[in-house]
Amino acid sequence: MPNAGITADSADFDGDGVSNLIEYALGSDPTLTNGADGPASLPTALVGDSISGLLSDRLSLSFNLDNPNPSDVTYVIEASDDLGTWTTVASKTGTASWTWLGGGTSRIVISGTSPVSVKIGDIVPADAANPKRMMRLKVSNP
């Protein structure tokens, strides 16, 4: 089936503001707009996660993935301090494990089994030396 029209990866079948590909990648239903689907499934940002020592002084993205997650999706987490230049922090292709690409200590925290809770921290601490930090999740389907 061609990747076109209302079912295209970049389309938004249910009109909730989240593309079909993002909903598919995050395990939500692209035909529903309520409950855990659509915007409720998007990553959330957190500074200073007290549960994990690896993230206690970091901006991090937190989201859930189905287990198993889609085998035909690539996930990339990026960080920036200016919204112009982005650094890849971590990535995951299909059902493979997450790979830390930020150098130094890995800031990937995985817990649970279904869904799998994923938290990925920034490469730098959230402090006065790094006052403006942003993170994003990019999803692609080759």
FIKOLTOR-531414 format. One record per residue (C-alpha): residue number from 0; x, y, z. Coordinates in steps of 0.02 Angstrom, whole numbers, padded with zeros to 5 digits, always signed. Layout:
N
+-----+--------+--------+--------+
!  nr !   east !  north !     up !
+-----+--------+--------+--------+
! NUM !      X !      Y !      Z !
...
+-----+--------+--------+--------+
***
This chain:
142
+-----+--------+--------+--------+
!  nr !   east !  north !     up !
+-----+--------+--------+--------+
!   0 ! +00000 ! +00000 ! +00000 !
!   1 ! +00073 ! +00170 ! -00046 !
!   2 ! +00124 ! +00291 ! +00089 !
!   3 ! -00001 ! +00425 ! +00034 !
!   4 ! -00162 ! +00511 ! +00084 !
!   5 ! -00238 ! +00501 ! +00257 !
!   6 ! -00141 ! +00342 ! +00297 !
!   7 ! +00031 ! +00415 ! +00254 !
!   8 ! +00164 ! +00415 ! +00389 !
!   9 ! +00161 ! +00605 ! +00397 !
!  10 ! -00030 ! +00617 ! +00394 !
!  11 ! -00139 ! +00629 ! +00550 !
!  12 ! -00284 ! +00507 ! +00522 !
!  13 ! -00378 ! +00553 ! +00681 !
!  14 ! -00339 ! +00740 ! +00681 !
!  15 ! -00261 ! +00741 ! +00855 !
!  16 ! -00102 ! +00832 ! +00802 !
!  17 ! +00010 ! +00677 ! +00807 !
!  18 ! +00068 ! +00598 ! +00644 !
!  19 ! +00023 ! +00418 ! +00604 !
!  20 ! +00207 ! +00365 ! +00609 !
!  21 ! +00235 ! +00438 ! +00783 !
!  22 ! +00077 ! +00355 ! +00849 !
!  23 ! +00129 ! +00189 ! +00771 !
!  24 ! +00306 ! +00202 ! +00841 !
!  25 ! +00244 ! +00243 ! +01017 !
!  26 ! +00112 ! +00107 ! +01019 !
!  27 ! -00040 ! +00218 ! +01011 !
!  28 ! -00187 ! +00197 ! +00893 !
!  29 ! -00185 ! +00326 ! +00752 !
!  30 ! -00375 ! +00311 ! +00737 !
!  31 ! -00411 ! +00362 ! +00918 !
!  32 ! -00390 ! +00531 ! +01003 !
!  33 ! -00427 ! +00490 ! +01184 !
!  34 ! -00351 ! +00398 ! +01331 !
!  35 ! -00172 ! +00342 ! +01307 !
!  36 ! -00178 ! +00376 ! +01120 !
!  37 ! -00120 ! +00527 ! +01022 !
!  38 ! -00046 ! +00671 ! +01123 !
!  39 ! -00051 ! +00570 ! +01286 !
!  40 ! +00079 ! +00450 ! +01212 !
!  41 ! +00206 ! +00586 ! +01169 !
!  42 ! +00371 ! +00598 ! +01264 !
!  43 ! +00374 ! +00708 ! +01418 !
!  44 ! +00522 ! +00808 ! +01479 !
!  45 ! +00584 ! +00799 ! +01658 !
!  46 ! +00726 ! +00883 ! +01749 !
!  47 ! +00806 ! +00791 ! +01893 !
!  48 ! +00726 ! +00619 ! +01895 !
!  49 ! +00742 ! +00569 ! +02078 !
!  50 ! +00710 ! +00385 ! +02042 !
!  51 ! +00865 ! +00361 ! +01936 !
!  52 ! +01035 ! +00424 ! +01994 !
!  53 ! +01090 ! +00428 ! +01811 !
!  54 ! +00962 ! +00564 ! +01775 !
!  55 ! +00957 ! +00658 ! +01940 !
!  56 ! +01044 ! +00812 ! +01869 !
!  57 ! +00986 ! +00800 ! +01688 !
!  58 ! +00848 ! +00850 ! +01572 !
!  59 ! +00774 ! +00687 ! +01508 !
!  60 ! +00641 ! +00625 ! +01391 !
!  61 ! +00522 ! +00493 ! +01455 !
!  62 ! +00405 ! +00386 ! +01350 !
!  63 ! +00335 ! +00210 ! +01335 !
!  64 ! +00359 ! +00082 ! +01198 !
!  65 ! +00262 ! -00077 ! +01164 !
!  66 ! +00354 ! -00239 ! +01194 !
!  67 ! +00401 ! -00285 ! +01065 !
!  68 ! +00405 ! -00116 ! +00982 !
!  69 ! +00387 ! -00102 ! +00791 !
!  70 ! +00531 ! -00186 ! +00700 !
!  71 ! +00527 ! -00063 ! +00555 !
!  72 ! +00554 ! +00100 ! +00652 !
!  73 ! +00712 ! +00195 ! +00699 !
!  74 ! +00709 ! +00304 ! +00855 !
!  75 ! +00836 ! +00444 ! +00880 !
!  76 ! +00850 ! +00556 ! +01033 !
!  77 ! +00936 ! +00723 ! +01005 !
!  78 ! +00986 ! +00868 ! +01119 !
!  79 ! +01021 ! +01051 ! +01082 !
!  80 ! +01051 ! +01218 ! +01166 !
!  81 ! +00996 ! +01326 ! +01019 !
!  82 ! +00866 ! +01227 ! +00918 !
!  83 ! +00984 ! +01242 ! +00769 !
!  84 ! +01121 ! +01117 ! +00805 !
!  85 ! +01066 ! +00948 ! +00869 !
!  86 ! +01176 ! +00812 ! +00944 !
!  87 ! +01121 ! +00631 ! +00935 !
!  88 ! +01117 ! +00561 ! +01112 !
!  89 ! +01043 ! +00387 ! +01085 !
!  90 ! +00963 ! +00282 ! +00951 !
!  91 ! +00870 ! +00120 ! +00926 !
!  92 ! +00831 ! +00028 ! +00765 !
!  93 ! +00686 ! -00094 ! +00764 !
!  94 ! +00687 ! -00216 ! +00907 !
!  95 ! +00873 ! -00196 ! +00943 !
!  96 ! +00932 ! -00121 ! +01107 !
!  97 ! +00956 ! +00065 ! +01133 !
!  98 ! +01131 ! +00131 ! +01093 !
!  99 ! +01206 ! +00276 ! +01191 !
! 100 ! +01297 ! +00395 ! +01073 !
! 101 ! +01325 ! +00542 ! +01190 !
! 102 ! +01498 ! +00491 ! +01252 !
! 103 ! +01541 ! +00459 ! +01434 !
! 104 ! +01416 ! +00374 ! +01547 !
! 105 ! +01259 ! +00306 ! +01464 !
! 106 ! +01103 ! +00400 ! +01521 !
! 107 ! +00978 ! +00270 ! +01460 !
! 108 ! +00859 ! +00200 ! +01591 !
! 109 ! +00742 ! +00059 ! +01539 !
! 110 ! +00612 ! -00018 ! +01655 !
! 111 ! +00455 ! -00124 ! +01645 !
! 112 ! +00407 ! -00253 ! +01517 !
! 113 ! +00242 ! -00205 ! +01437 !
! 114 ! +00245 ! -00063 ! +01406 !
! 115 ! +00432 ! -00030 ! +01420 !
! 116 ! +00470 ! +00136 ! +01506 !
! 117 ! +00613 ! +00228 ! +01420 !
! 118 ! +00703 ! +00377 ! +01497 !
! 119 ! +00851 ! +00455 ! +01409 !
! 120 ! +00952 ! +00594 ! +01487 !
! 121 ! +01044 ! +00739 ! +01410 !
! 122 ! +01232 ! +00733 ! +01385 !
! 123 ! +01260 ! +00883 ! +01500 !
! 124 ! +01192 ! +00922 ! +01674 !
! 125 ! +01048 ! +01044 ! +01694 !
! 126 ! +01137 ! +01185 ! +01785 !
! 127 ! +01190 ! +01367 ! +01770 !
! 128 ! +01321 ! +01320 ! +01640 !
! 129 ! +01186 ! +01241 ! +01530 !
! 130 ! +01030 ! +01348 ! +01560 !
! 131 ! +00946 ! +01317 ! +01391 !
! 132 ! +00930 ! +01135 ! +01340 !
! 133 ! +00803 ! +01049 ! +01229 !
! 134 ! +00779 ! +00867 ! +01182 !
! 135 ! +00677 ! +00784 ! +01047 !
! 136 ! +00627 ! +00613 ! +00983 !
! 137 ! +00642 ! +00585 ! +00796 !
! 138 ! +00559 ! +00433 ! +00720 !
! 139 ! +00585 ! +00366 ! +00545 !
! 140 ! +00525 ! +00218 ! +00446 !
! 141 ! +00652 ! +00171 ! +00312 !
+-----+--------+--------+--------+
***
